[in-house]
Amino acid sequence: MRVSVFSTKRYDRNHLQVANAAAGAPHELVFLEPHLGASTVMLAAGTEAVCAFVNDLANRTVLTALRDLGVRGIVLRCAGYNNVDLVVAEALGLPVGRVPAYSPYAAAEHAAALILSLNRKIHRAYARVRESNFELDGLIGFDLHGRTAGVVGTGKIGYLGLDVYEEEGDLFFDDLSGEVLQDDAFARLLTFPNVLITGHQAFFTEEALKAIADTTIANLSALERTGLPVHQVRSEQVIAQL
């Protein structure tokens, strides 16, 4: 099956190609760097399925265009699906699949690393040493042993999964170092000495990327064979969870 893969980075291409080859290379993967949206949906012309990521948008306009292009379904290479209008997708006959889980350890370990780094001021110490400043004032932490940690945003992915920034869609996964940030709330967070922010990388391990790629290829193969992805998500499932 010919598949248009939106929002791809080098690591996406590498892992998806390996997973596709391991499955016998059943799919022709067309890698596209732009995000899926109303202005880019025509890039899916000539493909039978769309593989999307968290920053891609599949609203009514995009879904209708995909249906008109002959696309048979959408496979998300992520767990979240809030960027897809599931009700419209079902009405148009476009099944949607996702990756329900990949590595719970990846997110948990990243959260633990942030906690330790913030407590012991590792990020500030690293910046100082880079400038040959070995002063210790301002770097005092405390023993975590015997303490109680409050955890926000727990779920199936990550026993210590701290939540992501709500408006990350316009920021993360792209290099914005040459631009002025337009998000005032995020810019203010960066000034707080007791806040440590990374890109959306808690999931970013070799094991997680392999699991995501393997599940994505399995979803595509099932979509081609049966018309439905292995891990289909439907609107009634979402409503039942509310």
Wavefront OBJ file of the C-alpha trace (Angstrom):
o trace
v 0.000 0.000 0.000
v 1.261 3.479 -0.844
v 1.313 5.639 2.280
v 1.924 9.373 2.727
v 3.819 9.898 5.986
v 3.498 13.483 7.216
v 5.680 15.441 9.673
v 8.628 13.110 9.234
v 12.053 13.573 10.762
v 15.155 11.521 10.045
v 14.486 9.219 13.002
v 10.936 8.568 11.744
v 12.215 7.550 8.332
v 14.922 5.305 9.748
v 12.679 3.350 12.116
v 9.701 3.076 9.766
v 11.915 1.809 6.943
v 13.430 -0.835 9.222
v 9.989 -1.917 10.500
v 8.586 -2.040 6.972
v 11.537 -4.127 5.761
v 11.166 -6.512 8.712
v 7.529 -7.052 7.714
v 8.535 -7.918 4.150
v 8.333 -4.361 2.768
v 4.572 -4.470 2.075
v 4.219 -0.695 1.883
v 5.622 2.141 -0.196
v 6.267 4.907 2.310
v 6.230 8.450 0.909
v 7.956 10.619 3.516
v 6.793 14.228 3.760
v 8.283 16.865 6.064
v 5.293 19.283 6.171
v 2.560 18.891 8.763
v -0.783 17.605 7.521
v -3.328 20.404 7.220
v -5.663 22.155 4.821
v -2.761 23.670 2.868
v -0.810 20.404 2.544
v -3.494 17.729 2.262
v -3.071 17.513 -1.518
v 0.369 15.997 -0.922
v -1.521 12.804 -0.091
v -2.709 12.475 -3.692
v -1.918 9.070 -5.121
v -1.656 7.342 -1.745
v -4.077 4.938 -0.086
v -3.367 5.789 3.544
v -2.046 8.664 5.627
v 0.350 8.292 8.547
v 0.156 11.309 10.856
v 1.745 12.592 14.059
v 0.719 14.802 16.986
v 1.118 18.151 15.198
v -0.880 17.077 12.150
v -4.474 18.276 11.811
v -7.279 16.068 10.524
v -10.396 18.221 10.825
v -13.501 18.118 8.616
v -11.842 20.014 5.768
v -8.763 17.791 5.735
v -10.688 14.544 6.185
v -13.104 15.381 3.379
v -10.188 16.149 1.080
v -8.496 12.864 2.009
v -11.673 10.919 1.265
v -11.986 12.661 -2.101
v -8.354 11.758 -2.880
v -9.148 8.080 -2.365
v -7.398 7.660 0.977
v -8.709 4.572 2.798
v -7.688 5.369 6.358
v -5.460 7.253 8.786
v -2.813 5.694 10.998
v -1.395 7.785 13.831
v 2.130 7.022 15.001
v 1.311 8.282 18.490
v -1.061 7.469 21.341
v -3.068 10.700 21.276
v -5.836 11.355 18.760
v -7.253 14.741 19.784
v -6.036 16.173 16.467
v -8.475 13.971 14.517
v -12.220 14.607 14.277
v -13.275 11.001 14.843
v -16.978 11.641 14.278
v -16.325 13.133 10.853
v -13.791 10.417 10.008
v -16.345 7.699 10.740
v -19.041 9.495 8.746
v -16.662 9.615 5.777
v -15.698 5.958 6.137
v -12.110 6.683 7.169
v -10.961 4.329 9.960
v -8.370 5.741 12.350
v -5.637 3.716 14.043
v -3.096 4.674 16.672
v -0.232 3.370 18.808
v -1.904 2.758 22.199
v 1.341 2.123 24.098
v 5.042 1.894 23.415
v 7.439 2.284 26.353
v 6.110 3.192 29.807
v 9.699 3.145 31.057
v 10.816 5.897 28.673
v 8.453 8.557 30.034
v 8.960 7.477 33.645
v 12.746 7.568 33.393
v 12.675 10.978 31.715
v 10.465 12.353 34.486
v 12.808 10.938 37.132
v 15.772 12.519 35.337
v 14.043 15.919 35.363
v 13.225 15.627 39.071
v 16.826 14.805 39.952
v 18.236 17.486 37.645
v 15.939 20.182 39.006
v 16.565 19.267 42.638
v 20.353 19.151 42.300
v 20.478 22.114 39.867
v 22.314 20.009 37.271
v 21.200 22.259 34.407
v 22.563 25.363 36.148
v 25.776 23.618 37.189
v 26.376 22.433 33.620
v 25.954 25.964 32.252
v 28.381 27.327 34.869
v 31.091 24.752 34.215
v 30.897 25.455 30.478
v 32.122 28.958 31.389
v 34.767 27.657 33.838
v 32.647 28.713 36.814
v 32.943 26.088 39.558
v 31.211 28.103 42.298
v 28.704 26.087 44.368
v 26.543 28.890 45.773
v 22.952 28.550 44.554
v 23.277 24.851 43.732
v 22.126 23.342 47.038
v 19.566 20.551 46.686
v 18.062 18.132 49.191
v 17.961 14.371 49.695
v 14.981 12.801 47.952
v 15.227 9.747 50.186
v 12.179 9.548 52.438
v 10.353 12.371 50.651
v 6.884 12.205 49.083
v 6.598 13.307 45.448
v 3.399 14.724 43.985
v 2.884 13.390 40.463
v 0.657 15.129 37.903
v -0.635 13.544 34.703
v -0.156 9.838 35.368
v -1.480 7.338 32.872
v -0.754 4.119 31.061
v 2.364 5.623 29.515
v 4.635 6.479 32.392
v 4.319 5.724 36.065
v 5.941 9.126 36.672
v 4.613 10.833 33.575
v 4.596 14.580 34.141
v 2.172 16.326 31.820
v 3.142 18.126 28.620
v 2.670 21.810 27.855
v -0.915 22.308 26.692
v -0.022 24.554 23.732
v 3.019 22.603 22.570
v 1.687 22.086 19.048
v 3.097 25.393 17.798
v 6.471 24.876 19.461
v 7.842 21.377 19.732
v 9.514 19.099 17.162
v 10.786 22.049 15.088
v 13.908 24.231 15.304
v 12.710 27.705 16.313
v 16.103 28.954 17.486
v 16.144 31.673 14.831
v 12.671 32.965 15.667
v 11.051 35.009 18.429
v 8.690 32.892 20.534
v 5.130 34.154 20.203
v 3.865 32.186 23.206
v 4.079 34.574 26.170
v 3.141 31.930 28.749
v 5.878 29.574 27.573
v 8.432 32.388 27.387
v 7.604 33.299 30.983
v 7.978 29.689 32.132
v 11.508 29.683 30.727
v 12.455 32.482 33.133
v 11.492 30.558 36.293
v 14.538 29.137 38.121
v 12.467 26.260 39.539
v 11.059 25.107 36.183
v 12.963 22.750 33.879
v 11.631 22.304 30.340
v 12.750 19.975 27.565
v 11.328 19.320 24.141
v 8.678 16.597 23.804
v 11.292 13.880 24.255
v 10.105 11.757 27.176
v 9.158 8.980 24.734
v 12.360 9.369 22.713
v 14.270 6.097 23.162
v 15.344 3.471 20.659
v 12.945 0.978 22.220
v 9.972 3.338 22.041
v 10.690 4.398 18.459
v 10.958 0.756 17.401
v 7.659 -0.099 19.106
v 5.942 2.886 17.479
v 7.250 1.950 14.041
v 6.348 -1.745 14.418
v 2.805 -0.942 15.562
v 2.367 1.621 12.790
v 3.355 -0.893 10.110
v 1.044 -3.495 11.688
v -1.825 -0.995 11.604
v -1.141 -0.212 7.947
v -0.977 -3.894 7.009
v -4.271 -4.624 8.757
v -5.868 -1.605 7.087
v -4.793 -2.881 3.685
v -5.857 -6.461 4.407
v -9.136 -5.989 6.302
v -10.030 -2.330 5.927
v -9.429 -1.651 9.633
v -6.220 -0.979 11.610
v -5.315 -3.315 14.462
v -5.607 -0.562 17.050
v -8.635 1.328 15.816
v -9.977 4.251 17.816
v -13.659 5.138 17.528
v -15.662 8.123 18.705
v -17.844 6.057 21.065
v -14.725 4.858 22.881
v -13.758 8.456 23.533
v -17.252 9.405 24.727
v -17.332 6.395 27.073
v -14.130 7.600 28.741
v -15.515 11.076 29.493
l 1 2 3 4 5 6 7 8 9 10 11 12 13 14 15 16 17 18 19 20 21 22 23 24 25 26 27 28 29 30 31 32 33 34 35 36 37 38 39 40 41 42 43 44 45 46 47 48 49 50 51 52 53 54 55 56 57 58 59 60 61 62 63 64 65 66 67 68 69 70 71 72 73 74 75 76 77 78 79 80 81 82 83 84 85 86 87 88 89 90 91 92 93 94 95 96 97 98 99 100 101 102 103 104 105 106 107 108 109 110 111 112 113 114 115 116 117 118 119 120 121 122 123 124 125 126 127 128 129 130 131 132 133 134 135 136 137 138 139 140 141 142 143 144 145 146 147 148 149 150 151 152 153 154 155 156 157 158 159 160 161 162 163 164 165 166 167 168 169 170 171 172 173 174 175 176 177 178 179 180 181 182 183 184 185 186 187 188 189 190 191 192 193 194 195 196 197 198 199 200 201 202 203 204 205 206 207 208 209 210 211 212 213 214 215 216 217 218 219 220 221 222 223 224 225 226 227 228 229 230 231 232 233 234 235 236 237 238 239 240 241 242
